[in-house]
């Protein structure tokens, strides 16, 4: 498989669609159905939506073939290609100003490539007003501009947006496909790669973290052990606080290195030597970067808490499988003994109620209920119903 497509796994149908479109874009063959100027890539978290979007962009911006070229791939990967514009946010909502700037830049002609490619990650984070602004650009794009939107599902966008894009649907990759990717791309031992892929439930990014970061694996293990060991309401209340701490530690581990790299890159671009004094005229730009990083930290914490809740859903699912005598593979095979003990001390109805409590906590946190309160209510319900 070509270099630009190598990080995509288990998505053969989607790859066929975009590679055919890229080939038609460069050759002019294939008819109007092969290549369009507005695309929507959908799929569950971890399925590789943005990876496919940038691989497609590299193919369109490349040297005239759908396979792309190494120079273009690196420029796209670094988001520095002159004919690539990207809108990605770590905040809850994409602002209308961000979309207005992107729409304005979409009117420029390509400078070095045949196309100008506009990528919007998490397009589902646009409000209706913002979506309507984008709609005008999708209705009448310049002839050499291609839009690529990413969202979990078509239902997350306005019907008017959906009617003007061609949708490429990704599916959850198989565990074996993700494990194979980790082994081939990252050099992860086969057994560890398989365990990480299974515990991440085929979420490629999370599987990579679990396979390559020992501390991330330790935090996940602590989360499961904590819940499996709950026996009293007091333990549940204290456990909720510890889960928030674990999510914070995980979010900090993810963001610290990225923040440092961003700051160093910004200082270099401003001509400031490492360790040098920042001139007063440039401090506003550094302050803006720091504010953006703080907002991202808030979002990272919420994402970390949601990852914990997804892990807990998998835990109660495994308990339920044991209670029902199912031979389906457990997600958390490493905790099989403790899972069996809990499964024997309760019944399926109570386990289902505990799973409902986890789902309720996810909804409450999404509705801005303080995470500690939502997790406390969830664990108290779980301790009474399932453990």
C-alpha positions as CSV (number, residue, x, y, z in Angstrom):
1,X,0.0,0.0,0.0
2,X,1.2,3.5,-0.8
3,X,2.8,5.6,2.0
4,X,0.0,8.1,2.3
5,X,-2.6,5.3,3.0
6,X,-0.4,3.2,5.3
7,X,-2.0,4.4,8.6
8,X,-5.5,3.4,7.5
9,X,-6.6,-0.1,8.4
10,X,-9.8,-2.1,7.9
11,X,-11.3,0.5,5.6
12,X,-10.9,-1.1,2.2
13,X,-14.3,0.1,0.8
14,X,-13.7,3.7,1.9
15,X,-10.1,3.6,0.5
16,X,-11.4,2.4,-2.8
17,X,-13.8,5.4,-3.1
18,X,-11.2,8.1,-2.3
19,X,-8.4,6.6,-4.3
20,X,-10.7,6.3,-7.3
21,X,-11.8,9.9,-6.8
22,X,-8.1,11.1,-6.5
23,X,-7.3,9.2,-9.7
24,X,-10.2,10.8,-11.5
25,X,-9.2,14.2,-10.2
26,X,-5.8,14.0,-11.7
27,X,-6.8,12.3,-15.0
28,X,-10.1,13.8,-15.6
29,X,-11.6,10.3,-16.2
30,X,-14.2,8.5,-14.2
31,X,-17.1,10.8,-14.8
32,X,-18.6,13.4,-12.4
33,X,-19.6,10.7,-9.9
34,X,-16.0,9.7,-9.3
35,X,-14.8,13.1,-8.0
36,X,-16.8,15.8,-6.4
37,X,-15.8,19.0,-4.6
38,X,-17.5,18.4,-1.2
39,X,-16.9,15.4,0.9
40,X,-18.0,14.1,4.3
41,X,-16.1,11.4,6.1
42,X,-18.0,9.8,9.0
43,X,-17.2,7.1,11.4
44,X,-17.0,6.3,15.2
45,X,-14.2,7.7,17.3
46,X,-10.9,6.1,16.5
47,X,-11.9,4.8,13.1
48,X,-9.5,7.1,11.3
49,X,-11.6,9.9,10.0
50,X,-8.9,12.6,10.0
51,X,-6.3,10.1,8.8
52,X,-8.4,9.4,5.8
53,X,-9.1,13.1,5.2
54,X,-5.4,14.0,5.2
55,X,-4.4,11.0,3.1
56,X,-7.1,12.1,0.6
57,X,-5.7,15.7,0.7
58,X,-2.2,14.4,0.1
59,X,-3.4,12.4,-2.9
60,X,-5.2,15.5,-4.4
61,X,-2.2,17.8,-3.7
62,X,0.4,15.3,-4.8
63,X,2.5,14.9,-8.0
64,X,-0.3,13.9,-10.3
65,X,-1.1,10.4,-9.1
66,X,-3.6,9.1,-6.5
67,X,-0.7,7.6,-4.6
68,X,0.8,11.0,-3.7
69,X,4.5,11.6,-3.1
70,X,6.7,11.8,0.0
71,X,7.3,15.5,0.0
72,X,3.5,16.3,-0.2
73,X,2.8,13.7,2.5
74,X,5.2,15.3,4.9
75,X,3.9,18.8,4.2
76,X,0.3,17.7,4.7
77,X,1.2,15.8,7.9
78,X,2.8,19.0,9.2
79,X,-0.2,21.0,8.0
80,X,2.2,23.3,6.2
81,X,1.3,22.7,2.5
82,X,0.5,26.0,0.9
83,X,-2.7,24.7,-0.7
84,X,-4.0,23.0,2.4
85,X,-6.2,24.8,4.9
86,X,-7.3,23.1,8.2
87,X,-9.9,23.9,10.8
88,X,-9.5,21.8,13.9
89,X,-10.5,22.8,17.4
90,X,-10.0,21.5,20.9
91,X,-13.0,23.5,22.1
92,X,-16.6,22.3,22.4
93,X,-17.8,24.6,19.6
94,X,-16.2,25.8,16.3
95,X,-16.7,29.5,16.2
96,X,-18.3,31.3,13.3
97,X,-15.2,33.5,12.9
98,X,-13.1,30.5,12.4
99,X,-15.4,29.2,9.6
100,X,-15.6,32.7,8.1
101,X,-11.8,32.9,7.8
102,X,-11.7,29.4,6.2
103,X,-14.5,30.2,3.7
104,X,-12.6,33.3,2.8
105,X,-9.4,31.5,2.2
106,X,-11.2,28.8,0.1
107,X,-11.6,31.4,-2.6
108,X,-7.9,31.6,-3.3
109,X,-6.5,29.8,-6.3
110,X,-4.1,26.9,-5.7
111,X,-0.5,28.1,-5.6
112,X,1.6,24.9,-6.3
113,X,-1.0,22.1,-6.8
114,X,-3.9,21.4,-9.0
115,X,-6.3,21.8,-6.1
116,X,-6.8,23.7,-2.9
117,X,-8.1,21.5,-0.1
118,X,-10.1,22.6,2.9
119,X,-10.3,20.2,5.9
120,X,-12.7,20.7,8.8
121,X,-12.2,18.2,11.6
122,X,-15.1,17.6,14.0
123,X,-17.6,19.4,11.7
124,X,-20.3,18.3,14.1
125,X,-19.1,21.1,16.5
126,X,-20.6,23.8,14.3
127,X,-23.7,25.6,15.4
128,X,-26.6,26.0,13.0
129,X,-25.6,29.6,12.2
130,X,-22.0,28.6,11.5
131,X,-23.2,25.6,9.4
132,X,-25.3,28.0,7.2
133,X,-22.2,30.1,6.6
134,X,-20.3,27.0,5.4
135,X,-23.3,26.0,3.3
136,X,-22.9,28.9,1.0
137,X,-19.3,27.9,0.3
138,X,-20.3,24.3,-0.4
139,X,-23.1,25.4,-2.8
140,X,-20.7,27.3,-5.1
141,X,-17.1,26.3,-4.5
142,X,-14.4,27.5,-6.8
143,X,-13.6,25.0,-9.5
144,X,-10.2,24.0,-7.9
145,X,-11.3,23.9,-4.3
146,X,-12.2,20.6,-2.5
147,X,-13.9,20.5,0.9
148,X,-13.4,17.5,3.2
149,X,-15.5,17.5,6.4
150,X,-15.2,15.0,9.2
151,X,-17.9,14.0,11.7
152,X,-19.1,11.0,13.7
153,X,-22.2,10.6,11.6
154,X,-24.3,12.3,8.9
155,X,-27.0,13.0,11.5
156,X,-24.6,15.4,13.3
157,X,-24.8,17.9,10.4
158,X,-27.7,19.9,8.9
159,X,-29.7,18.2,6.2
160,X,-28.8,21.1,3.8
161,X,-25.1,20.3,4.4
162,X,-25.6,16.6,4.0
163,X,-27.3,17.1,0.6
164,X,-24.3,18.9,-0.8
165,X,-21.5,16.4,0.2
166,X,-20.6,13.0,-0.8
167,X,-20.3,10.8,2.2
168,X,-17.6,8.2,2.9
169,X,-18.5,6.0,5.8
170,X,-15.8,4.3,8.0
171,X,-16.5,1.4,10.3
172,X,-14.9,0.2,13.5
173,X,-11.8,-1.7,12.4
174,X,-11.3,-5.2,13.6
175,X,-9.1,-5.8,16.6
176,X,-6.8,-7.9,14.4
177,X,-6.4,-5.1,11.9
178,X,-5.5,-2.5,14.6
179,X,-3.1,-4.9,16.2
180,X,-1.4,-5.6,12.9
181,X,-1.1,-1.8,12.3
182,X,0.6,-1.3,15.7
183,X,3.0,-4.2,15.1
184,X,4.0,-3.1,11.5
185,X,4.0,0.7,12.0
186,X,5.2,1.1,15.6
187,X,7.1,-2.1,16.1
188,X,4.9,-3.2,19.1
189,X,5.3,-6.9,20.1
190,X,2.3,-8.9,18.8
191,X,0.9,-9.9,22.2
192,X,1.0,-6.3,23.5
193,X,-0.5,-5.0,20.2
194,X,-3.4,-7.4,20.4
195,X,-4.1,-6.5,24.0
196,X,-3.9,-2.8,23.4
197,X,-6.2,-3.0,20.3
198,X,-8.7,-5.1,22.3
199,X,-8.7,-2.8,25.4
200,X,-9.0,0.3,23.2
201,X,-12.0,-1.3,21.4
202,X,-10.3,-0.8,18.1
203,X,-9.8,3.0,18.7
204,X,-6.6,3.4,16.7
205,X,-5.2,6.4,18.6
206,X,-6.0,5.0,22.0
207,X,-4.6,1.6,21.0
208,X,-1.3,3.3,20.1
209,X,-1.2,5.1,23.5
210,X,-1.8,1.9,25.4
211,X,0.7,0.0,23.3
212,X,3.5,2.6,23.6
213,X,2.9,4.3,27.0
214,X,3.3,2.2,30.1
215,X,1.8,4.9,32.3
216,X,-1.3,5.1,30.2
217,X,-1.7,1.3,30.7
218,X,-1.2,1.7,34.4
219,X,-3.9,4.4,34.7
220,X,-6.4,2.2,32.8
221,X,-5.6,-0.8,35.0
222,X,-6.1,1.4,38.2
223,X,-9.4,2.6,36.9
224,X,-10.8,-1.0,36.4
225,X,-9.3,-2.2,39.7
226,X,-10.8,0.7,41.6
227,X,-14.3,0.0,40.4
228,X,-14.0,-3.8,40.7
229,X,-13.0,-3.3,44.3
230,X,-15.8,-1.0,45.4
231,X,-17.9,-2.4,48.3
232,X,-19.3,0.6,50.1
233,X,-20.8,4.0,49.4
234,X,-17.9,5.7,51.0
235,X,-15.5,3.9,48.7
236,X,-17.7,5.0,45.8
237,X,-17.5,8.7,46.8
238,X,-13.7,8.6,47.3
239,X,-13.4,6.6,44.1
240,X,-15.2,9.3,42.1
241,X,-12.6,11.8,43.2
242,X,-9.7,9.4,42.2
243,X,-11.3,8.9,38.8
244,X,-11.2,12.6,38.2
245,X,-7.6,12.7,39.2
246,X,-6.7,9.8,36.9
247,X,-8.4,11.6,34.0
248,X,-6.5,14.8,34.9
249,X,-3.2,12.9,34.9
250,X,-3.9,11.3,31.6
251,X,-4.9,14.6,30.0
252,X,-1.8,16.3,31.4
253,X,0.4,13.5,30.0
254,X,-1.1,14.0,26.6
255,X,-1.0,17.8,26.6
256,X,2.4,18.6,28.2
257,X,4.6,17.4,25.4
258,X,2.3,19.0,22.8
259,X,2.2,22.3,24.6
260,X,6.0,22.4,24.9
261,X,6.5,21.6,21.3
262,X,3.9,24.3,20.3
263,X,5.6,26.9,22.5
264,X,9.1,26.1,21.1
265,X,7.8,26.3,17.5
266,X,6.0,29.6,18.2
267,X,9.2,31.1,19.7
268,X,11.3,29.9,16.8
269,X,8.8,31.5,14.3
270,X,9.0,34.7,16.2
271,X,12.8,34.7,16.2
272,X,13.2,34.2,20.0
273,X,16.1,32.0,21.0
274,X,15.5,29.1,23.5
275,X,15.6,30.6,27.0
276,X,15.7,34.1,25.6
277,X,13.6,37.0,26.8
278,X,10.3,37.5,25.0
279,X,10.1,41.1,23.7
280,X,7.0,43.0,25.0
281,X,5.6,43.4,21.5
282,X,5.5,39.6,21.1
283,X,4.0,38.7,24.5
284,X,0.5,39.1,23.3
285,X,1.0,36.2,20.8
286,X,2.5,34.0,23.5
287,X,-0.4,34.9,25.8
288,X,-2.9,33.9,23.1
289,X,-1.1,30.5,22.7
290,X,-1.2,29.9,26.5
291,X,-5.0,30.7,26.5
292,X,-5.6,28.3,23.7
293,X,-3.7,25.6,25.5
294,X,-5.7,26.2,28.7
295,X,-8.9,25.8,26.7
296,X,-7.5,22.6,25.2
297,X,-6.6,21.3,28.6
298,X,-10.2,21.7,29.7
299,X,-11.4,19.8,26.7
300,X,-8.7,17.1,27.2
301,X,-9.9,16.6,30.8
302,X,-13.5,16.0,29.6
303,X,-12.2,13.6,26.9
304,X,-10.2,11.8,29.5
305,X,-13.2,11.3,31.7
306,X,-15.2,10.1,28.8
307,X,-12.5,7.5,28.0
308,X,-12.8,6.3,31.6
309,X,-16.5,5.9,31.2
310,X,-16.1,4.0,27.9
311,X,-13.7,1.7,29.7
312,X,-16.2,1.2,32.5
313,X,-18.9,0.3,30.0
314,X,-16.6,-2.4,28.6
315,X,-16.0,-3.6,32.2
316,X,-19.7,-4.1,33.0
317,X,-20.2,-5.6,29.5
318,X,-17.6,-8.2,30.4
319,X,-19.3,-8.9,33.7
320,X,-22.6,-9.3,31.8
321,X,-21.1,-11.7,29.3
322,X,-19.9,-13.9,32.2
323,X,-23.3,-13.8,33.9
324,X,-25.0,-14.8,30.6
325,X,-22.5,-17.6,29.9
326,X,-21.5,-16.1,26.6
327,X,-18.3,-17.2,24.9
328,X,-17.7,-13.8,23.3
329,X,-14.2,-12.4,23.8
330,X,-13.8,-10.2,26.9
331,X,-12.4,-6.7,26.3
332,X,-10.7,-6.7,29.7
333,X,-9.2,-10.2,29.6
334,X,-6.4,-9.3,32.0
335,X,-9.0,-8.7,34.7
336,X,-10.9,-11.9,34.0
337,X,-10.6,-13.4,37.5
338,X,-11.9,-10.2,39.3
339,X,-14.7,-9.9,36.7
340,X,-15.7,-13.5,37.4
341,X,-15.9,-12.8,41.1
342,X,-18.1,-9.7,40.6
343,X,-20.3,-11.6,38.1
344,X,-20.9,-14.3,40.6
345,X,-22.0,-11.9,43.3
346,X,-24.7,-10.1,41.4
347,X,-27.1,-10.7,38.5
348,X,-27.6,-9.5,34.9
349,X,-30.4,-7.0,35.7
350,X,-28.2,-5.2,38.2
351,X,-25.3,-5.1,35.8
352,X,-27.5,-3.6,33.1
353,X,-28.6,-1.0,35.6
354,X,-25.0,-0.1,36.3
355,X,-24.4,0.2,32.6
356,X,-27.3,2.6,32.5
357,X,-25.7,4.6,35.3
358,X,-22.5,5.0,33.2
359,X,-24.5,6.1,30.2
360,X,-26.3,8.6,32.4
361,X,-23.0,10.0,33.7
362,X,-21.8,10.6,30.1
363,X,-25.0,12.5,29.3
364,X,-24.7,14.6,32.5
365,X,-21.1,15.5,31.9
366,X,-21.9,16.5,28.3
367,X,-24.6,18.7,29.7
368,X,-21.9,20.4,31.9
369,X,-22.7,18.7,35.2
370,X,-19.5,18.8,37.3
371,X,-17.6,15.6,36.5
372,X,-17.0,14.8,40.2
373,X,-20.7,14.9,40.9
374,X,-21.7,12.9,37.9
375,X,-19.1,10.2,38.6
376,X,-20.0,10.1,42.3
377,X,-23.7,9.5,41.4
378,X,-22.7,6.8,38.9
379,X,-20.5,4.9,41.3
380,X,-23.0,5.0,44.1
381,X,-25.6,3.6,41.7
382,X,-23.2,1.0,40.6
383,X,-22.2,-0.1,44.1
384,X,-25.9,-0.5,45.0
385,X,-26.9,-2.2,41.8
386,X,-24.1,-4.3,40.4
387,X,-21.2,-4.8,42.8
